[in-house]
Amino acid sequence: MAINLIKLSVGTESIEGLAEWQRNAGAKGPCGNPRHVTRMWPKRAGEILDGGSIYWVIRGVVLCRQPILRLDEVRREDGIPRCGIVLRPGLIPVAPMPRRPFQGWRYLTPADAPGDIDPARAAEEPLPPGLTLALAEIGVI
């Protein structure tokens, strides 16, 4: 069974802002796909690679996800091995879910993960992040 990761998208204001950042060359791996480099290697890598996604928290709300394609070893100038989480391009909007700040990434079970938004609704203009958070906190969305 697949397990997911959840990660804060620090400094991002919206789904479009995350998409824009991922289009930059610095956010891509050698294969051209978006990649997030993290210090820790997931111990549950096999479960992640069995169909898992990374769920992005933007301004306190889980707003989208990306399927994880593979985990690559990345070595930077300091020589320390890191985990490069290679992602499928494109962000999939999910039902907004509030999430308190945390460091690094966490595992997210499929049962606890928010569902995808109907593709027919994905083209709608998104609500401002603050309003989305407020509505999600009171259970409206």
Salt bridges, closest charged atoms under 4 A:
GLU13 OE1 - ARG59 NH1 2.44
GLU16 OE2 - ARG23 NH2 2.73
GLU47 OE1 - ARG44 NE 2.80
ASP72 OD1 - ARG70 NE 3.04
GLU73 OE2 - ARG75 NE 3.02
ASP78 OD2 - ARG82 NH2 2.96
ASP116 OD1 - ARG65 NE 2.77
GLU124 OE1 - ARG121 NH2 3.34
